[in-house]
């Protein structure tokens, strides 16, 4: 008898995350330095970044910054390996929390604290034992990865359909790479998988009536996702893949719509209030802005005004970015996996093999008695399209010069919460047959995926 998908995930994911936590050198995940100091800041009970002297960040122990020096020459340098002697020296750097310095982390400084709670918990445990800063990083990664594993495990256990498809997406190289880092994407991705499973479970149920407990749990998760990354606001529309009769009376359905709109608007407004302290390139302290992830010419307010008068420019830029850019650096390739600071690709054949596996699961991973209606599939696909459009729109505002003809900063990791919607929308239409031998092959292939992931990391950073 084939092993259930959620049990397979529970056997593989924690071990894989443990290996990735240890094998990925410090700060070799995009923006991990910002996540590092932000997590430490929250571990001390400081919930938001501080705005000072036209800068955003906080006052961080000098030892945390000294720890980064052994690894600053590795990003964007595929030939550069980990210097193990420097790595060993970082373990002798004491924390010394009383010796602090003003530190910039303008992007992470605006992120809500709850998306960093697992990382902060790991660091807090380390500080209780006066651990060196390098160990705080590994502890933060470890707890972050375990939290992600739990979220995805419950999602796989609760999903009414396509469990192996979701397992394959969760165990994709980029998904695991993000989960085993200090990135808050791990929490967001795990929550996205969980809320999709919870809503699908009710969407395909027969003769089930929703209650306020279901709606409260769904909205709590969705709000947590939106507060961290507002361009995932389209996920709130997942509520409406539940058939209208499940809401009971018509006025209950209307109340749900109103409740959804009000809650989403409230938290989106709160995010806007927090972002009032946002500083663009021109506003940031000139002595420090060029060391941050700022792009000259970026001004969200002027960009928005430009878009209102030239909407077709954005549409063209979005299409070019998604479908016309270099396929080797495109969002679909980096969604499957591209390690380091997007400087370490997997073998070309692997992308085709993983894509073929995903499409095969779309066509075969069926649960008997579970049917997703045509209107539900169309809605899932529509939500995915809206979500991608919001991602592109947000990046165009905050990461691109006014009037840009292309949208830079789009990374495949932003699609991790979106691709399950796309593939399940197709799954409902194409899943007609299943094969016992194929289900025996899936675990073998997914283990091979993990072996390939580890091999690429070892070659990039060690050999």
Helices and strands as residue ranges (DSSP letters): H 5-23, H 32-43, E 50-52, E 55-61, H 62-68, G 69-71, H 84-90, E 100-104, G 108-110, G 113-116, H 117-128, H 133-158, H 163-170, H 173-179, H 185-203, H 212-228, G 230-241, G 244-247, H 250-274, G 275-277, G 289-291, H 300-309, H 311-319, I 320-324, G 327-329, H 331-336, E 338-339, E 344-345, H 348-364, H 374-399, G 412-415, H 416-430, H 436-461
